[in-house]
Amino acid sequence: MLLLGGTLLFGADAVQVPTVNLSLSAPSTPKDLVSSLNVLLVLTLLVLAPSLLLVMTSFIRLIVVFSFLRQALGTQQMPPNQLLVSLALILTFFIMEPVATKAYDTAVKPYTQKKISYEEAFEKGVAPFKSFMIKNTREKDLALFFRIRKLQNPQNYTEVPLTIAIPAFMISELKTAFEIGFLLYLPFLVIDMVVSSVLMSMGMMMLPPVMISMPFKLLIFVLVDGWNLLIGNLIASFK
């Protein structure tokens, strides 16, 4: 090993160590400027990728509903945040797979084969995600941002800019998630009220009703196969 290390360190003829040159220089031609801007844009998109995952996919509805479910069950930190976020991410990949596949086939693949330009690849790659967002966005929410921008109503989804589609999709998803969370709360709220009434009638004022109601809520949730019902209906709720 020592002999091999000495050969690698001192035998310049045996091993050629590459050098890395980092330098900044002004672009000499417009083509160089465009290439530099493209690299900057790609790096920016990579940095913003986690945020785009949150605002352009089904992740918002899933994570908010899971949080409401945990609060309704009264289980405090169970399941933990890491588990809920991981489950929401995996379900997001499952729901968005057809959209991502379409974007890859129509934009990324032709661009890597040099059949279309960068601008055309971007438009075709964004189109499936824009279609998904608009299908799951209320017209009232879209109209709100068009009214704020004082723009005319679009004829189809291709005329809706991303700067309007993304915020409209976000507030629409939040409203849908809160509606689902309200429906989740109702049966567990009934259990809390029944347990609280029974404890008061028995004169057990000092015993917290949550300690008694939580096992019953967990039992009912397991008996009705709550995770299966919840996730199945959540996935079916996306158009």
ZICORKA-V870172 format. One record per backbone hydrogen bond with DSSP energy under -1.0 kcal/mol. CO is the residue of the C=O (numbers start at 1). NH is the residue of the N-H. If there is no record, write none. Layout:
CO/NH
CO/NH
//
This chain:
1/5
2/6
3/7
4/8
5/9
6/10
7/11
10/12
11/15
29/33
30/34
31/35
32/36
33/37
34/38
35/39
36/40
37/41
38/42
39/43
40/44
41/45
42/46
43/47
44/48
48/52
49/53
50/54
51/55
52/56
58/62
59/63
60/64
61/65
62/66
63/67
64/68
65/69
66/70
67/71
68/72
69/73
70/74
70/75
75/78
80/84
81/85
82/86
83/87
84/88
85/89
86/90
87/91
88/92
89/93
90/94
91/95
92/96
96/100
97/101
98/102
99/103
100/104
101/105
102/106
103/107
103/108
104/109
107/111
108/112
109/113
110/115
111/114
117/121
118/122
119/123
120/124
121/125
122/126
123/127
126/130
127/131
128/132
129/133
130/134
131/135
132/136
134/137
138/142
139/143
140/144
141/145
142/146
143/147
144/148
145/149
146/151
156/159
157/160
161/164
161/165
162/166
164/168
165/169
166/170
167/171
168/172
169/173
170/174
171/175
172/176
173/177
174/178
175/179
176/180
177/181
178/182
179/183
180/184
181/185
182/186
185/189
186/190
187/191
188/192
189/193
190/194
191/195
192/196
193/197
194/198
195/199
196/200
197/201
198/202
199/204
200/203
203/205
209/213
210/214
213/217
214/218
215/219
216/220
217/221
218/222
219/223
220/224
221/226
222/225
225/229
226/230
227/231
228/232
229/233
230/234
231/235
232/236
233/237
235/238
//
